[in-house]
């Protein structure tokens, strides 16, 4: 995959709204540190229900979606986002430690899949390719 240059990522991601759906504060912090320098607007949700409420109020440009949430499966979150007419075009990147879930993620409507652990450059390249 051509991951482009940092300048390309900055240009494509600048001003975009990213919703981080992650129940582990340390990983959410890693996402914030990776994305912070790129001029994105970040919002966060620690559960699927909170994520769905935020998407209903203001759909983001991209959702970084952990699949192992405390209240519901991340795949269910993706399915519900796709059913929301206001959010159908939101890019969803599933983030999980299980490579076995890749095909299911794509079938339910995720645009991409990132396996934990991941490189910051991989995350930024995949995000910038979706906007």
Secondary structure, DSSP 8 states (H G I E B T S, - for coil): -----HHHHHHHHTT-EEEEE-S-HHHHHHHHHHHHTTT-EEEEESSHHHHHHHHHHS--SEEEEESB-SSSBHHHHHHHHHH-GGGTT-EEEEEES-GGGHHHHHHHT-SEEEESS--HHHHHHHHHHH-
